[in-house]
């Protein structure tokens, strides 16, 4: 039981870290790209082909998706004990994979 709680705590941290790391990376890559405007340009422009930050921003997108997927798995595991078919569990089940599409 303690190992289960530790694993779920780690997976919860993934969910908290994902948006923070994503935002920090977008801010940093935006400042590193000459002429980029956080106000008038999309974040995905940082990962476009030919962009100097293409690899870094694309890793950011993938890493964020994986962190959200890990969080969703932890939420799914944690809610499966209380109610096997709860709406929260079904939302967690599908939110991670949909973020990778």
N, C-alpha and C positions, 0 to 999 in steps of 0.2 A: 504493500500500500504506500509506503513512503517513496519508493522509486517511481510509482505511478504519479504521485503528486509532484515530485521533482521534475519529471518529464513534462507534465502539463504546465508547470511554472515556466520552464524553459521555452516551451512552445508559445506561451502567453507573451513572453518577452519578445519573441519574434514578431508578434502582432503589434507590439508597441514600438519596436525599433524600425519596422518597415517604412512608415510614413516619414519618420524623422530622417532616416538615412537617405530616402528618396529626395526629400526637399533639400537637404544639405548638398547632395550631389548635383541637383539641378541648379542650385544657386552658384556653386563653385564652377561647374562647367559653363554656365551662362556668363560668368565674369571672365572666364578664360577665353571665350570665343569673341573675337573682335567684331564689333558691330551688332552683337546680339542684344535684343531688348526683352527683358522679362515681361514687360507690359504688352507689347504688340506682337510677339512671336510665340508660337506654340513650343511646348517643351520637347515635342518630338523632333523639332528642327535641330536640336542638339545631337540627335542620333542619325541624321540623314547621311546618305552616302556622300563622301567628300568632305564632311565636316571634320575639323581637327579633333573634335572630342567624340567622334562617332563610336569608337570602341568602348570608351568609358561610360557614355550614356546608355549604350545598349546593354552593357553589363549591369548598370543601375536598374534598367527595366527588368531584366531577368532576375536579378537578386531580389528586388522588391516582390516580384511575383512568387518566388520561392519562399520568401519569408511569410507572405500572406498565406500561401499554401500550407506551410508548417503550422501557422496559427489556426487555420481552419481545421486542420487535422486534430490539433489539441482541443479545440472547442467541440469538435465532433465526439472525441473520446470522452471528454468531461461531461457532456450532456447525455451521452448514451446510458450512463448509469442511472440517472434520475428518471428519464422518460425515453423509451426506445424509439419512438417516432414523433418527437416533438418538432414544432416548426423551427426552433432554433437549431436543432441538430440537422435538419434538412437544409437549412440555409448555409450552415457551415460546410455541409457535404459538397455543395455546388459552388460556393464562392471562390475557393482556391483555384480549381481548374478553369473557371471562367475568366479569372484574372490573367491567365497565361495565353488566352486566345487573342 
